[in-house]
Amino acid sequence: MTPGPVSSGGSLLVVDVGTSGVRAAVVRPDGRVECPHHRAVLPETPAPGLVEVDARQVAAAVLELARAALEAGGPVAGVGIANQRATTVVWDRRTGEPVAPAIGWQDLRTVGTCLALQAEGFRLAPNMSATKLAAILDAVDPDRSRAESLCFGTVDTWVAWTLSGGILHVTDATNAAVTGLVSTDALRWDGAVLDRLGVPEAMLPAIVDSSGAVGEAGALPGAPLICGIAGDQQASLVGQGCVRPGMAKATFGTGGMLDLCTGKERILAGGDRTRGPAGTFPIVAWQRGGVPTFGVEAIMLSAGTCVEWLRDDLGVLESAAESATVAAGCETTGDVWFVPALLGMGTPVWDFGARGTLLGVTRGTGRAELVRAVLEGVAHRGADLLEAAEADTGARVASLRVDGGMSANEVFVTALAEAVGRPVEISAQVEATTLGAGYLAGMASGTWRDEEDVGAAYAPQRTVEPSGTDADRAADRQRWLAARERATGTIPELSGIAF
């Protein structure tokens, strides 16, 4: 289907599918996010290490919430899509029905497959889509006799298919680039990987721009044009105005992601490495007019999870929000250090056998000190991510922009500013993904002219400045790095696994 003309200016509808739910909202030309609608759509865990998503539930929620947001917010100039990345959906092209549960991005069922493929020179990780797709095909079409009549997509693809009434089979460059199925230029599918996994290219969606006319959302009133698509972290990067090289944002939710824009230059890991020397991944930040803008991403496996641990498992907190109040009950941790490695450790060490570690506890350590140590530990991991991104790119980030649930925690963001030694700018939108998808759609619709226009629209809710001395900060970082070292290698057999 050939996309129709793009409207000039106006509001944008955004559909944002996260790991735990679907939201729809309207982004106004002044950057306000209005008419939000949300529904929880939780993944299922049928066995340890397995994470599955009911794609039918996602589709039903997308249509219901998008229609509700449109009814409340009025006509729009276009539609933007943001999504959890790498979650893998396979459906019948004729009926539009999923042939199996979607496999979530956190699913670990293909760890063994990924390790076996390493010996053949294929560097694929279990959080990528590639081996998840092969696993679904092995289950429903082992001889690949019907594969060409099936469609593969990540969540953005499934949402576009749903909104278009089964017309569009597309993905954008940001999502394609993290599937493990694309060539190093991230602009075309990799035939060698497809052949090895037994995946016919006819199953795969067309790769389109992150900002540009794609096709009509014919399942919605008025059939507005879908003209913005991006993975959640890239959408957050754009939503926080990080559109120039050297600008970075961090999202602190259940886990943590830091993304740094490198511009038109793609930072490659080199050799057979999928990560840079400091442990970051190259990403496509967005693509517009057929030209990609690149970046790198650093990953923290446990962030808000650590606060949930204090609340749900230790009973130290009544609510996550209470963590700031409790931690403010003491000025320092009393030299107590917490390493947030409850699920292993990502950037920069990538040690799946690392485990959470609490050091320096004395008889004088109380509830406030424990909670503050956890928040400061997450902040130091944030500094780890920033240092790694700077090391792999050679950039110097002037200030760090942050969003996500933990960005509302005063003690945490203050500790983060101290740990990174530079200003921390708090996003006016706790979840900047919605705004970023709106910006991408809005650049295509004429609401914003270009990336510079989007960057100029950014205004933080507030900025937190570091107040400590460089000497004190350096000493704290040394203590932190020593504690981090103690946390590594806790389960040696897991520490030996590398992707």
TAGICOR-V639388 format. One record per backbone hydrogen bond with DSSP energy under -0.5 kcal/mol. NH is the residue of the N-H (numbers start at 0). CO is the residue of the C=O. Records with the same first field share a line. If there is no record, write none. Layout:
NH: CO ; CO
This chain:
2: 0
6: 76
8: 6 ; 444
11: 26
12: 77
13: 24
14: 79
15: 13 ; 22
16: 14 ; 81
17: 15 ; 20
21: 38
22: 15
23: 36
24: 13
25: 33
26: 11
27: 25 ; 31
30: 27
33: 25 ; 31
36: 23
38: 21
40: 19
43: 51
49: 46
51: 43
52: 101
54: 52
57: 53
58: 54
59: 55
60: 56
61: 57
62: 58
63: 59
64: 60
65: 61
66: 62
67: 63
68: 64
69: 65
70: 66
71: 67
72: 68
73: 69
76: 10
77: 10
78: 224
79: 12
80: 227
81: 14
82: 229
83: 16
87: 102
88: 152
90: 150
91: 96
92: 148
95: 91
98: 89
99: 89
101: 52
102: 87
103: 50 ; 101
106: 103
107: 48
110: 107
113: 109
114: 110
115: 111
116: 112
117: 113
118: 114 ; 115
119: 116
120: 117
121: 116
122: 120
123: 121
127: 124
129: 178
132: 128
133: 129
134: 130
135: 131
136: 132
137: 133
138: 134
139: 135
140: 136
143: 140
148: 145
149: 146
150: 90
151: 202
152: 88
156: 153
157: 153
158: 154
159: 155
160: 156
161: 157
162: 158
163: 159
164: 161
165: 160
170: 205
172: 207
175: 171
176: 172
177: 174
178: 175
180: 175
182: 187
185: 182
189: 180
190: 188
193: 189
194: 190
195: 191
196: 192
197: 193 ; 194
198: 193
199: 197
202: 199
203: 200
205: 168
207: 170 ; 205
209: 286
210: 286
211: 226
213: 225
214: 225
216: 223
217: 215
218: 162
219: 216
222: 219
225: 214
226: 78 ; 224
227: 78
228: 209
229: 80
231: 82
234: 230
235: 231
236: 232
237: 233
238: 234
239: 235
240: 237
241: 236
242: 240
245: 260
246: 243
247: 398
248: 258
249: 400
250: 256
251: 249 ; 402
252: 250 ; 254
255: 299
256: 250
257: 297
258: 248
259: 295
260: 246
261: 293
262: 293
264: 261
265: 263
266: 264
267: 265
272: 269
275: 279
278: 275
280: 296
282: 294
284: 282 ; 292
285: 292
287: 290
288: 210
290: 287
291: 289
292: 285
293: 262
294: 282
295: 259
296: 280
297: 257
299: 255
302: 253
303: 252
304: 253
305: 302
306: 302
307: 303
308: 304
309: 305
310: 306
311: 307
312: 307 ; 308
313: 308
315: 309
316: 309
322: 319
323: 320
324: 320
325: 321
326: 322
327: 323
328: 325
329: 326
336: 358
337: 372
338: 356
339: 337
340: 338
342: 343
343: 340
344: 350
346: 298
348: 345
349: 345
350: 344
351: 349 ; 493
353: 350
354: 486
355: 340
356: 338
358: 336
364: 361
369: 365
370: 366
371: 367
372: 368
373: 369
374: 370
375: 371
376: 372
377: 373
378: 374
379: 375
380: 376
381: 377
382: 378
383: 379
384: 380
385: 381
386: 382
387: 383
388: 384
389: 385
390: 386
391: 387
392: 388
393: 389
397: 395
399: 422
400: 247 ; 398
401: 424
402: 249
403: 429
405: 251
406: 403
407: 404
408: 405
409: 407
412: 408
413: 409
414: 410
415: 411
416: 412
417: 413
418: 414
419: 415
420: 416
421: 416
423: 463
424: 399 ; 422
425: 423 ; 461
426: 401
429: 427
431: 429
433: 430
434: 430
435: 431
436: 432
437: 433
438: 434
439: 435
440: 436
441: 437
442: 438
443: 439
444: 440
445: 441
446: 441
447: 441
453: 449
454: 450
455: 451
456: 452 ; 453
457: 453 ; 454
460: 425
461: 425
463: 423
464: 462
472: 468
473: 469
474: 470
475: 471
476: 472
477: 473
478: 474
479: 475
480: 476
481: 477
482: 478
483: 479
484: 480
485: 481
486: 482
487: 483 ; 484
489: 486
490: 352
491: 489
493: 490
494: 490
495: 491
496: 493
